Amino acid sequence: MQIGTIIAIGSLAVAIAGFLVGRLSASKKDGRETGVILTKLDDLGANISRLEAQVDRISQRLDNQVEHLQADQNNLRERLASLEGRVNALDGGARPN
């Protein structure tokens, strides 16, 4: 073989090796980026689940407060009706207009 042919084959081998190394490096980088994205998606999903749980607890607490306020309102209405009855009894049954 001539020296030129050996150099050409050597250059071709180096070019192929360089291409393959570059390809593997790019593949590793893509894999890392995919891993980072998947991790961030998992974290986001966990945060959404945590927020949903917080919203559920707040909603339950507000529902309990509404029920308590409605019970208080009903109690006040009953007391008002009782007071109105007593006032009417004291006035002799006459109600002012």
MOGIFEN-V309986 format. One record per helix or strand. SS is the DSSP state (helix for helix, strand for strand). FROM is the first residue (numbers start at 1). LEN is the number of residues. If there is no record, write none. Layout:
ss->(SS & SS)
from->(FROM & FROM)
len->(LEN & LEN)
This chain:
ss->(helix)
from->(3)
len->(88)
